[in-house]
Amino acid sequence: MPKVVMYSTGYCPYCDRAERLLTQRGVTKIEKIRVDLDPAEREIMMERTQRRTVPQIYIDDYHVGGFDDLAALDHAGKLIPLLNGN
């Protein structure tokens, strides 16, 4: 299974929804980076993604985007192959 990284904050309904969807698709480990606890991590996230909002999700080196992007990828049938390394 590829590495899944999610930039998030303590209270974030979209982060919760993203985590739930990833778990439903078989992801057992998500590395969460709390940008609300570490301003340097927020700067890194914004530099990497060119976005300011959370969640920002990476599957290995592929930037999925936020929850809406993740849900669209799933709806298009592309999330599971990505999680399977295809």
JOGI-V916673 format. One record per helix or strand. SS is the DSSP state (2 for helix, 1 for strand). FROM is the first residue (numbers start at 1). TO is the last residue. If there is no record, write none. Layout:
# JOGI-V916673
{{SS	FROM	TO} {SS	FROM	TO}}
This chain:
# JOGI-V916673
{{1	4	8} {2	13	24} {1	31	34} {2	39	49} {1	56	59} {1	62	65} {2	67	75} {2	79	83}}
